[in-house]
Amino acid sequence: MGEQPVWYEMRFLYNRKSDTRKRLDKAAVETFVPMHCEVRIRNGRKVRADVPVIRDLLFVHSTKTVLAPFLDPKSESLERL
């Protein structure tokens, strides 16, 4: 019997979230970033933008074995939810 996938929380330093998320998506690992809508003013106009609720936070649904190659102990952490 293999490992069951669970949700993990990954935190990133140095704006590495987008690179890692692309690699996880390429490896068919389910990811989720909680977003909310924010109104910003650009060129004098109000523009709605989806922004992360918590910067540098990514949730992943997988097993620890699959995620191991994506982790760098110096800059990323992994916690089971």
Secondary structure, DSSP 4 states (H G I P E B T S, - for coil): --PPPEEEEEEESTT-HHHHHHHHHHTT-EEE--EEEEEEEETTEEEEEEEESSTTEEEEEE-HHHHGGG--TTTEEEEE-
